[in-house]
């Protein structure tokens, strides 16, 4: 009976604040990840809800990793080439 109750608690829908605490990030980061990095989230009315197992899989797959910054290209020379 106790194991069933624990399973039900672990399988419940979590809020933005709860997910932020679970992952150790701010609510703003959670919203940014939903928008920019495809964080698995479900919209229920005006609220976002999450399943812990979906988020664990997303994080393990690298979903929370920040995209690499664009590589800087070498500067072009501005010197004029003269032919002799």
C-alpha positions, 0 to 999 in steps of 0.5 A, a space after each residue: 500500500 505504501 509503495 503505491 502511494 509513493 508511486 502516485 506522488 512521484 507520478 503527479 504533475 509538477 509546477 514550474 516552481 517545483 521543476 525549477 527547484 528539482 533542477 536547481 534553476 529559476 522559473 525564468 530558465 524553465 520558461 526559456 527552456 520550454 520556448 527555446 530548447 523544447 523542454 517537455 511541458 504540457 499547457 493546462 489552461 494558463 499553467 505549465 505542468 510537467 512529468 518528472 520522468 519526461 524531464 529526466 529523459 530530456 535532461 539525460 538526452 542533453 536537452 538542458 545543455 546550452 547551445 554552443 556559441 557561434 564560432 568566430 570567423 577570422 577577421 578579413 584583412 582590409 589591406 589593399 593588394 597592389 600589383 606591381 
